[in-house]
Amino acid sequence: MKPRVLAFDVFGTVVDWHGSITAEVASLIPEIDAISFTSSWRSGYKPAMARVRSGELGWTRIDDLHRIILDQVLKEFSIDRLTESQKRHLNLVWHRLHPWPDTVSGLTLLKQDHTIVTLSNGNLGLLANMAKKAGLPWDLILSAEVFRHYKPDPETYLGVCNIFDLEPNEVMLVASHKDDLQAAHACGLQTAFIERPLEFGPKQARNDLHRETWTDYHATDFLDLAKQLKTR
């Protein structure tokens, strides 16, 4: 059946985190390699969430995890000239990420026939600010913060189903990350992989853009996914 609700991963799938953050870092700290700084900041993302998922840390919002990682990366790059105000502003760059070129028009098309929601590890305030700035037309903003579980915990995917009182196969996760999609697939959700070859920047090519047998849809972007859903 066609899915009734489309739940979207956000970082990398909907918005260009690498390009957005690299540009701001280069402007604020021109003396360093902004690409390497951005990559180091992002590389701390999953380990930090793992500390929460394991119980080592109590529930901690992504904004706060991002700040913990940022402080570590600033030390790693020997940056000690930023004021506290500058650090806070830089940490909120995740609220200001730019959408991919197809994002707004693609979501608008998909919204015509489906309920479209976020399913991100980003906290609610972050996602709301991002949607406001980028013009993202969500029907509902859902976050790991709602379920007090980070993806790929099953509680996140099944939580969307529970909110809409739907069976798992009536909900589809849309993401550019196969580990996210595999976890949703294991919970019975439909899945759609979106190719984002530039997610990690032009210097780091992705080698995982091939089609998988277990995904329900494989699309080059949101416009392509909207076309496939219309014709299937």
C-alpha positions as CSV (number, residue, x, y, z in Angstrom):
1,M,0.0,0.0,0.0
2,K,1.0,3.6,-0.4
3,P,2.2,5.1,2.9
4,R,-0.1,7.6,4.6
5,V,2.6,9.3,6.7
6,L,6.1,10.1,5.4
7,A,8.6,10.6,8.3
8,F,11.8,12.4,7.3
9,D,15.3,12.2,8.7
10,V,16.5,15.8,8.5
11,F,20.3,16.2,8.8
12,G,21.7,15.3,5.4
13,T,18.4,14.2,4.0
14,V,16.5,17.5,4.1
15,V,19.2,20.0,4.8
16,D,22.9,20.3,3.8
17,W,24.6,20.3,7.2
18,H,28.1,20.0,5.8
19,G,28.0,22.9,3.4
20,S,26.0,25.1,5.8
21,I,28.3,24.6,8.8
22,T,31.5,24.8,6.8
23,A,30.5,28.2,5.5
24,E,29.8,29.6,8.9
25,V,33.0,28.1,10.4
26,A,35.1,29.6,7.6
27,S,33.6,33.0,8.2
28,L,34.0,32.9,12.0
29,I,37.4,31.1,12.2
30,P,39.1,31.7,8.9
31,E,42.5,30.5,10.1
32,I,41.5,26.9,10.3
33,D,40.5,24.2,7.8
34,A,36.7,24.6,8.0
35,I,36.0,21.3,6.3
36,S,38.0,19.3,8.7
37,F,36.5,21.2,11.7
38,T,33.0,20.5,10.4
39,S,33.8,16.8,9.9
40,S,35.3,16.5,13.4
41,W,32.2,18.1,14.9
42,R,29.9,15.8,13.1
43,S,32.0,12.7,13.9
44,G,31.2,13.2,17.6
45,Y,27.5,13.0,16.9
46,K,26.8,9.3,17.1
47,P,29.2,8.6,20.0
48,A,27.5,11.3,22.0
49,M,24.1,9.8,21.4
50,A,25.4,6.4,22.2
51,R,26.2,7.7,25.7
52,V,22.6,8.7,26.1
53,R,21.2,5.5,24.6
54,S,23.4,3.3,26.9
55,G,22.3,5.2,30.0
56,E,25.8,6.7,30.7
57,L,24.2,10.1,30.3
58,G,20.6,11.0,31.2
59,W,18.3,12.4,28.5
60,T,20.3,15.2,26.8
61,R,19.1,17.3,23.9
62,I,21.1,17.4,20.7
63,D,21.7,21.1,21.2
64,D,23.5,20.2,24.5
65,L,25.4,17.3,22.9
66,H,26.4,19.5,20.1
67,R,27.9,22.0,22.6
68,I,29.8,19.3,24.4
69,I,31.3,18.1,21.1
70,L,32.0,21.7,20.0
71,D,34.0,22.5,23.1
72,Q,36.1,19.3,22.4
73,V,36.7,20.2,18.8
74,L,37.7,23.8,19.6
75,K,40.4,22.4,21.9
76,E,41.4,19.9,19.2
77,F,41.9,22.8,16.8
78,S,43.6,25.0,19.5
79,I,40.9,27.7,19.1
80,D,40.7,29.7,22.3
81,R,39.8,33.2,21.1
82,L,36.0,32.7,20.8
83,T,33.8,34.5,23.4
84,E,31.1,32.6,25.1
85,S,28.6,34.5,23.0
86,Q,30.3,33.4,19.8
87,K,30.4,29.8,20.9
88,R,26.7,29.8,21.7
89,H,26.0,31.4,18.3
90,L,28.1,28.8,16.5
91,N,26.5,26.0,18.3
92,L,23.1,27.1,17.0
93,V,24.3,26.8,13.4
94,W,22.4,23.5,13.4
95,H,19.2,25.6,13.6
96,R,20.2,27.5,10.5
97,L,21.0,24.7,8.0
98,H,20.2,25.3,4.4
99,P,17.8,23.0,2.5
100,W,18.9,21.1,-0.6
101,P,17.7,22.7,-3.8
102,D,14.9,20.2,-4.3
103,T,13.8,20.1,-0.7
104,V,11.0,22.8,-0.4
105,S,9.4,22.1,-3.8
106,G,9.7,18.3,-3.2
107,L,8.2,18.4,0.2
108,T,5.4,20.6,-1.1
109,L,4.5,18.0,-3.7
110,L,4.7,15.1,-1.3
111,K,2.5,17.0,1.1
112,Q,-0.4,17.0,-1.4
113,D,-1.0,13.3,-1.0
114,H,0.7,12.4,2.3
115,T,1.1,13.7,5.8
116,I,4.8,14.8,6.1
117,V,6.6,14.9,9.5
118,T,10.1,15.1,10.8
119,L,11.7,12.1,12.6
120,S,15.0,13.6,13.6
121,N,17.4,13.3,16.5
122,G,17.4,17.1,16.6
123,N,15.4,18.6,19.4
124,L,12.1,20.3,18.9
125,G,13.3,23.9,19.2
126,L,16.1,23.2,16.7
127,L,13.7,21.7,14.2
128,A,11.1,24.5,14.6
129,N,13.8,27.2,14.0
130,M,15.2,25.3,11.0
131,A,11.7,25.0,9.5
132,K,11.0,28.7,10.0
133,K,14.3,29.8,8.4
134,A,14.3,27.3,5.5
135,G,10.5,27.4,4.7
136,L,10.0,23.7,5.4
137,P,6.3,22.9,5.1
138,W,5.9,20.2,7.7
139,D,2.5,19.0,8.9
140,L,4.0,18.1,12.3
141,I,7.5,18.3,13.9
142,L,8.4,15.1,15.7
143,S,11.8,14.5,17.4
144,A,13.6,12.0,19.5
145,E,12.9,14.5,22.2
146,V,9.2,13.5,22.1
147,F,10.0,9.8,22.6
148,R,13.0,10.3,24.9
149,H,14.9,7.9,22.6
150,Y,17.4,8.5,19.9
151,K,17.3,6.7,16.6
152,P,17.9,3.9,15.9
153,D,15.9,2.9,19.0
154,P,12.6,1.3,17.9
155,E,10.7,3.6,20.1
156,T,11.3,6.5,17.7
157,Y,9.9,4.7,14.6
158,L,7.1,3.0,16.3
159,G,6.3,6.3,18.1
160,V,5.3,7.9,14.9
161,C,2.9,5.0,14.2
162,N,1.4,5.4,17.6
163,I,0.9,9.1,17.3
164,F,-1.1,8.6,14.1
165,D,-2.7,5.3,15.2
166,L,-1.3,3.6,12.1
167,E,0.2,0.2,11.4
168,P,4.0,0.3,10.8
169,N,3.5,-0.4,7.1
170,E,1.3,2.7,6.7
171,V,4.3,4.9,7.7
172,M,7.4,5.4,5.6
173,L,10.8,6.6,6.7
174,V,12.5,8.8,4.1
175,A,16.3,9.1,4.7
176,S,19.7,9.2,3.0
177,H,21.2,7.0,5.7
178,K,20.9,3.2,5.3
179,D,21.4,2.4,9.0
180,D,18.4,4.6,9.8
181,L,16.4,2.9,7.1
182,Q,17.4,-0.6,8.2
183,A,16.2,0.1,11.7
184,A,12.9,1.4,10.4
185,H,12.6,-1.6,8.1
186,A,13.1,-3.9,11.1
187,C,10.2,-2.2,12.8
188,G,7.9,-2.9,9.8
189,L,8.0,0.6,8.3
190,Q,8.2,1.3,4.6
191,T,11.5,2.9,3.5
192,A,12.7,5.3,0.9
193,F,16.4,6.0,0.3
194,I,17.3,9.5,-1.0
195,E,20.6,9.9,-2.8
196,R,22.6,12.8,-1.3
197,P,26.0,12.5,-2.9
198,L,27.3,15.8,-1.5
199,E,26.2,15.2,2.1
200,F,29.8,15.1,3.3
201,G,31.1,17.8,0.9
202,P,32.6,17.7,-2.5
203,K,35.9,16.2,-1.3
204,Q,34.3,13.1,0.3
205,A,32.4,11.0,-2.1
206,R,29.7,8.6,-0.8
207,N,30.1,5.0,-1.9
208,D,26.7,3.8,-0.6
209,L,24.3,5.2,-3.1
210,H,23.4,1.9,-4.8
211,R,19.9,0.5,-4.6
212,E,19.2,-2.1,-1.9
213,T,16.7,-5.0,-2.2
214,W,15.0,-4.2,1.1
215,T,14.1,-0.6,0.4
216,D,10.7,0.2,-1.0
217,Y,11.8,3.3,-2.9
218,H,15.1,4.6,-4.1
219,A,15.1,8.2,-5.4
220,T,17.6,10.8,-6.5
221,D,15.8,13.5,-4.6
222,F,12.4,14.5,-3.2
223,L,11.0,15.4,-6.6
224,D,11.9,12.0,-7.9
225,L,10.3,10.3,-4.9
226,A,7.1,12.4,-5.4
227,K,6.9,11.2,-9.0
228,Q,7.4,7.5,-8.0
229,L,4.7,7.7,-5.4
230,K,2.3,9.3,-7.8
231,T,2.8,6.6,-10.4
232,R,3.1,3.5,-8.2
